[in-house]
Amino acid sequence: MQRLRLKADGRIVEIRDGKEFPLAPSMPVASAAPNGVARSALAAASPSTEPEVRSLRRRARLTQVEFAARLGVPVETIRNWEQGKRMPRGPARALLAVVAHAPEIVFAALDGHID
């Protein structure tokens, strides 16, 4: 029996022996930026509303574990976003867009330090 999974980014993969094999790629995982540096589909999709997660985390000078803890998500979620395995959706995408513009304020609010 064939096991299929629809991934968050729209790809369909077959599950065999615990591994994923793409069946019908519907969107590229990475694209080349003008300077030749690869960018994730997240950043390529809409740089103004969907900032690249790895870039945001590095600008905040946080490890994946620290960034996950500050946002209140599992570290695996951060890893999946950074590796392009999953895309932030809904509230997470909105939160990351705000983090891109005012990280100190967001982290202070999430930590309960705003009066």
Secondary structure, 3 states (H helix, E strand, C coil): CCEEEECCCCCEEEEECCEEEEEECCCCCEEECCCCCEEEHHHHHCCCCCCCHHHHHHHCCCCHHHHHHHHCCCHHHHHHHHCCCCCCCHHHHHHHHHHHHCHHHHHHHHHCCCC
